[in-house]
Amino acid sequence: NYGNHTLFNRFKDNDYMLHVYSYGKYDLTPDNILRFGIRMVNSTGGNYINPGISFTTQIAPSISIKFDVSQTSIAPSIMQRTLFKLGTLEQHQLMFASFDYALDSYSLSIQPFYRMIQNPHLQSIVYVTSQALPRFSALQSMSDSSLSSYGVHIRNRWVSGPFVIDASLNYTQNSASYRPAPRMQARIQTEYSLFFGASTVTFGCTARMIEQSTTMRFIPYISTFAHDSMQSIEDVSWNGLDVHVSAILGNARIR
């Protein structure tokens, strides 16, 4: 109810955030690099420290591997503190690795990851289903004390003269009741270029596939996002087919 000024008066408060960052890098050898960082936050919703560390090694001229571990804490917003009485920090632990292989004509990147979320600040939409069309009724905090997801991102690129193929695949496995991102996204792009002196004409085609997700809905009058349990999760479907022609004619670009 936008006319309920009493509701909005409940959100009158002094809210602030103070961030301090620190970053460091240490070269163990020219091919082995250690990086670490920390962010300290002082805010109305809580005080916390977010650390992170990564290690990169070049095991061959064309092969590199990276490992990264970080933790991020999120304080409840003034809306969440007032409406849903949230007082704990939401904590994210993220671990991922990266394997990269690159030559002049071919490159491959594989990035597996794992994420754990503790004390998630998530709300779900409650519907009135007694009528023919479900109607928005209220918001309530989700009961899950922790959420986890894992997956992998794969991308490869192959170049043969004027012909290029670029393909990628994202796979994410989330909790069964909450899927903020599509479980699967795939894309393949092909291009063929013709060269005329300093000018280039490129013909390309991009095809995409996606599995639908239970995306968050924005609730504008309280400025928050909520999980929509009524949105169905569909099977993999096409997400578009693009055909394009682009040209570089001297200093002019046309697409």
Solvent accessible surface area in square Angstrom, and as a share of the most:
residue,aa,sasa,rsa
1,N,125,0.64
2,Y,145,0.55
3,G,51,0.49
4,N,62,0.32
5,H,131,0.58
6,T,97,0.56
7,L,28,0.14
8,F,67,0.28
9,N,78,0.40
10,R,119,0.43
11,F,21,0.09
12,K,158,0.67
13,D,89,0.46
14,N,130,0.67
15,D,75,0.39
16,Y,120,0.45
17,M,108,0.48
18,L,108,0.54
19,H,66,0.30
20,V,74,0.43
21,Y,151,0.58
22,S,60,0.39
23,Y,150,0.57
24,G,15,0.14
25,K,108,0.46
26,Y,126,0.48
27,D,77,0.40
28,L,88,0.44
29,T,63,0.37
30,P,127,0.80
31,D,74,0.38
32,N,40,0.20
33,I,33,0.17
34,L,46,0.23
35,R,73,0.27
36,F,97,0.40
37,G,27,0.26
38,I,61,0.31
39,R,67,0.24
40,M,78,0.35
41,V,6,0.03
42,N,57,0.29
43,S,10,0.06
44,T,53,0.31
45,G,15,0.14
46,G,21,0.20
47,N,102,0.53
48,Y,21,0.08
49,I,90,0.46
50,N,12,0.06
51,P,62,0.39
52,G,23,0.22
53,I,86,0.44
54,S,11,0.07
55,F,61,0.26
56,T,32,0.19
57,T,18,0.11
58,Q,70,0.31
59,I,100,0.51
60,A,34,0.26
61,P,141,0.89
62,S,30,0.19
63,I,40,0.20
64,S,22,0.14
65,I,41,0.21
66,K,67,0.28
67,F,106,0.44
68,D,26,0.14
69,V,74,0.42
70,S,32,0.21
71,Q,55,0.24
72,T,48,0.28
73,S,3,0.02
74,I,75,0.38
75,A,11,0.09
76,P,3,0.02
77,S,52,0.33
78,I,34,0.17
79,M,33,0.15
80,Q,23,0.10
81,R,51,0.19
82,T,26,0.15
83,L,46,0.23
84,F,36,0.15
85,K,156,0.66
86,L,36,0.18
87,G,63,0.61
88,T,82,0.48
89,L,38,0.19
90,E,17,0.07
91,Q,53,0.23
92,H,26,0.12
93,Q,46,0.21
94,L,41,0.20
95,M,90,0.40
96,F,59,0.25
97,A,24,0.19
98,S,7,0.05
99,F,70,0.29
100,D,50,0.26
101,Y,61,0.23
102,A,56,0.44
103,L,99,0.49
104,D,151,0.78
105,S,55,0.35
106,Y,75,0.28
107,S,36,0.23
108,L,41,0.20
109,S,21,0.13
110,I,59,0.30
111,Q,63,0.28
112,P,63,0.39
113,F,56,0.23
114,Y,75,0.29
115,R,78,0.28
116,M,53,0.24
117,I,26,0.13
118,Q,74,0.33
119,N,66,0.34
120,P,16,0.10
121,H,16,0.07
122,L,22,0.11
123,Q,1,0.00
124,S,15,0.10
125,I,5,0.03
126,V,52,0.30
127,Y,39,0.15
128,V,42,0.24
129,T,93,0.54
130,S,103,0.66
131,Q,98,0.44
132,A,106,0.82
133,L,144,0.72
134,P,60,0.38
135,R,127,0.46
136,F,68,0.28
137,S,56,0.36
138,A,48,0.37
139,L,31,0.15
140,Q,100,0.45
141,S,50,0.32
142,M,33,0.15
143,S,116,0.75
144,D,50,0.26
145,S,84,0.54
146,S,52,0.34
147,L,8,0.04
148,S,43,0.27
149,S,12,0.08
150,Y,114,0.44
151,G,8,0.08
152,V,37,0.21
153,H,54,0.24
154,I,52,0.26
155,R,106,0.39
156,N,46,0.24
157,R,97,0.35
158,W,107,0.37
159,V,44,0.26
160,S,51,0.33
161,G,65,0.62
162,P,48,0.30
163,F,68,0.28
164,V,22,0.13
165,I,48,0.25
166,D,5,0.03
167,A,25,0.19
168,S,21,0.13
169,L,66,0.33
170,N,54,0.28
171,Y,77,0.29
172,T,23,0.13
173,Q,48,0.21
174,N,19,0.10
175,S,30,0.20
176,A,97,0.75
177,S,68,0.44
178,Y,21,0.08
179,R,24,0.09
180,P,55,0.34
181,A,40,0.31
182,P,26,0.16
183,R,75,0.27
184,M,36,0.16
185,Q,69,0.31
186,A,30,0.23
187,R,61,0.22
188,I,83,0.42
189,Q,49,0.22
190,T,43,0.25
191,E,42,0.19
192,Y,96,0.37
193,S,18,0.12
194,L,66,0.33
195,F,136,0.57
196,F,124,0.52
197,G,83,0.79
198,A,94,0.73
199,S,25,0.16
200,T,28,0.16
201,V,32,0.18
202,T,17,0.10
203,F,93,0.39
204,G,8,0.07
205,C,48,0.29
206,T,7,0.04
207,A,19,0.14
208,R,78,0.28
209,M,65,0.29
210,I,27,0.14
211,E,10,0.05
212,Q,59,0.26
213,S,5,0.03
214,T,7,0.04
215,T,61,0.36
216,M,54,0.24
217,R,104,0.38
218,F,103,0.43
219,I,10,0.05
220,P,80,0.50
221,Y,60,0.23
222,I,5,0.03
223,S,69,0.45
224,T,13,0.08
225,F,115,0.48
226,A,0,0.00
227,H,8,0.04
228,D,11,0.06
229,S,70,0.45
230,M,95,0.42
231,Q,65,0.29
232,S,74,0.48
233,I,66,0.34
234,E,95,0.43
235,D,118,0.61
236,V,61,0.35
237,S,43,0.28
238,W,178,0.62
239,N,75,0.39
240,G,33,0.32
241,L,119,0.59
242,D,61,0.32
243,V,117,0.67
244,H,26,0.12
245,V,76,0.44
246,S,25,0.16
247,A,15,0.12
248,I,61,0.31
249,L,84,0.42
250,G,48,0.47
251,N,163,0.84
252,A,51,0.39
253,R,192,0.70
254,I,100,0.51
255,R,200,0.73
